[in-house]
Amino acid sequence: MDPLPFETKQRKGTGGSPDFQLLLRRLEAAVTAEKGRERLAGILSREAVWKRLPPESAMRWAKLAQIMGLCDLSLQVLAWVNTHHPQCTEAWQQRIELLELLGKHREGKPVQGGEEPLADLSSEAPRERFQGRGKDPEEEIKGPFAAMRERDEALDLFLRLFQGREDCFARQWVDRQEGTQGYIPVRRPMTPKDVAEHLAGSRTYGIYLLQMDSRVRAAVVDADLVARLRSGSLGPEDRKNLAAEKRYLLDRLPEISREKGMPCLTEFSGGKGFHFWYLFSEPVAASSARQALGEIVRHVASDLTCFNLEVFPKQDRLAGKGLGNLVKLPLGIHRGTGKPSFFTHIADRSPQAQLAALRKAPLIAPSIVADVSASPKGAEVVVHPRHEAWAAQFPELALLGERCIAISRIMVNCRRSRELSVREEKVLLGTVGFLPRARSLLHHIMQALPDYNPHLTDFRLSRLRGKPLGCRKIHALLNLTHELCPFENVPNYTHPLLHLPQWTEEGGQENRAERIASLDGALEELKRAIRIVERFVDRRREN
């Protein structure tokens, strides 16, 4: 067989020894990309190589063998680590978890090559390594078993939450040479072992959402990039618009879902977009789920130009021999891109942390789904109490955020404590700044910004003259490509404040009671703020 294809570099100062870290990284990349499986299997099987690895690298080697389906080889490597590095507790736990996955401990099978069964693993670990730790050796040995129980419970929970058709699921495949990918049916019920394989990245599975009685336990809003943005060569304006729209989508769609009483889990799909998962406490009719999600999507879809939104399931019932709509299970690896998927609200991207977060996954009652699906367009069925209180306190902002995409995006950035561009500040001041409660509204919106300066905001507000910024000007400033909002019985000059009934009825708003009365007052406030900053700087210098 050819020499190791990845072992091309020698580390300096090591007498020509191979760079095993580089080798492992390239092997991991090749395994993820599913390139040359037979050759990879031959490389992983080279005992002369993996016996030269330090314990941590040998554990990575064993994991790669497991992903490739070489479980016996993986056990052999781990057994070697246990024998030669018994102090490495992680290797004991990895070996036990693999045996649990294979079910060998229940069958009493030996580990590898005539070694003892799992029942005797605790006797292999020397008691000397536990001395001085303040823990009983038996408790140390039981740790991996407790972890296994927790993992089994987490796998069962995953299987219950993301449950599709009872007698069938699907496995993702990819042909990189042909540039094609897809799914093939696996005609049996899904098991915890399948879930473990999916989470480990050795296989990638999807579910057919509709059960055989045409009900669903989960539904999905799929947000995919539009075709023109899927290439890697995007201009600066496209990148900027895409980033802004992504922030808006990830904030606005879950917000509307919560307002409707249907909270969702947001997942990066590993491909070209995001999945918004809606999990039900009991199975609901596919038609009700589809209509409810369609009502949520209706509030957002027209604001998007970089993403297309699709609701799954698309069918109300199964017909003929069809299996229904398919969706990739969350987490795991997307075979087409090699990227892992993850829930965006969990900072820790490790599979363990992502899986543990499902214990707090929100479940939606069927009655809520029925109410939202039956609501006429434009009707608000369920409003989150916190949002209801905010909308009652700031009705102008609530209405503008719902009807004007430009202001809605800016408010999303403010809520997420992101810095506003000069143009975004100009749009905010040039619209909200003309309302009667402009000062209170602007301070409320901007107070979460990292560079928020209330005195500077008051000063800028005092300089406003003329009329609100028009829609065409706002679209040009923010590079928006959406169609302009239609207004009835309005002259050619349109602006976002026309969405407010009081503005339309009263023909404008000239009352600025909350503004600073004069430029002199604003300048005095600004000078006072500068003096405070100067004192702070002087103290820092003294320290």
C-alpha positions, 0 to 999 in steps of 0.5 A: 500500500502507498505511504501515508498520504497525509504524513508528508511533513516532519516536525522540526527538532524531533529527529524526523518523527511524523507530525501526528497532529497534522496527520489527525487533522487531515484524517478528520477532514477526510473522514468528515468529507467521506473521501476514499473510505477504503484507503482511510480504513487501511490507514486507521488500521495501521497498528504501528502508527496508532501505538506511537500516539499519546493517549489523547491522540489515540482517543481521537484515532479511536473516534475516527475508527468508530465514525468509519464503522470500524468499532472493533478497531476503535475498541482495540485502540482504547484497550491499548490506551487503558493498558498503557495509560491507565491514568487516562480516565477519559479513555475508560469512559470512551471505551465504556460508552462505545461498549454501551452503544454496541450492546456488548455489556449486556451480551457479556462479550469480550472487549477485543482479542480475548479480553475481559468483559465490561463487568471486569473493567473496574478491576483493570483500573489500578486503585493507586491512581485514586489515592489522594483524591478524596473520593472512593475508587468505586465512586470514580468507576461509577462515574462513567455509568452515571454519564451513560445513563444521562446520555441514554436519557438524553437520546430518548428525549431527542427521539421523543421530541423529533419523532416522525413517521413511525416505520421509516426514516432516511439517511443522507448521502452525497456524491462529491464527484457528481456533485449530488446529494439526497436521502434514501429511506431506512424502512424501520423505526428509528432507535437511540443507537441511530440517534447516537450515530447521527449526533456523533457524525458517523451518519446523518439522518432525516425524518418524514414529518407526517405520521401514518395518521397524518399528524405531526409531532414537530413542524419546521420553517426552513429558511434557505439563502436565495440562489444568487447568494449561495456562491462564495464570491459576494460583494461588500454590499451583499455581505452587509445586507445578508448579515443585517437580514440574518440578524433580523430573521433570527430575531424577528421570526422567533419573536413573532412565534413567542407572541403567538404562543408558539416558541421555537428552537432556532438551528443552523442547518449546517447547509445554506440556512436555518431551521426553526423547529416547533415541537408539540406536546401532543401530535397535531393535524398536519393541516393545523401545523402547516396553517399555523406556521404559515400565519407566522411566516406571513409576518416576515416573508415579505421583509426578506430578500436574502432568504426564502421561507418554506413551511414543513410539512407541506402536505395535509395528509399522506396519499398513496405510497408516499412517505411525506415531507422530509427534514434533516434531524437537528445537530449532527453533520450535514454530509453535503457541506461537512459542517455541524448543525447547532442550536443558535441560542446555546453558546456551547457548540459541543454535542453534549451541551446542545443535547442537554439543552433539549431538556428545556425545549418549549412544547406547544399545546395543540389548542394553541396550534388550533387557535393560530391556524384558525385565525383570520389574516391580521388577527392577533390570537395570542400575545406574549404578556411581556410584548403586550406590556411593551406595546402598550407602553410604546405603541408607536414603536410596536406599530412601526416595527411591525409595518416598516422593515427598515425601522424593524431591523434597526430596532433588532440591532439595538436590542442585540446591543450592536453598534449602529452605522451612521446611516442607521442612526440617521434613519432612526432620528429622521423618523422616530425623531419627528414623533411627539414622544421622540425623546422618550422613544429614542432613549428607550431604543438606543439605551442598550447600545454600547456607545449610547450617549443620552446627551449626544442623542438629545443634542442631535434631536434638537437639530432636527428640522424639516420633515421625516425621511422619505421611504425612497431615501431610507431605502437608498441609505440602507441599500434595501431592495424591497418594494416601497410600502403602498399608502392610499390617498397620500401624495408622492412623498411617503415616509414610515410615520404614515403607518401611524393612524394619528399621523394620517388623521392629524396630517402631521405632528408638530408638537415636540413637547419632550424635545430640548427647547433650545440649542443653548440647553443642548450645548450645556448638557453636552458640555456637562457630559464632556466634563464628566468624561474628563474627570473619569479620564483624569482618575484613570491616569492617576491610577 
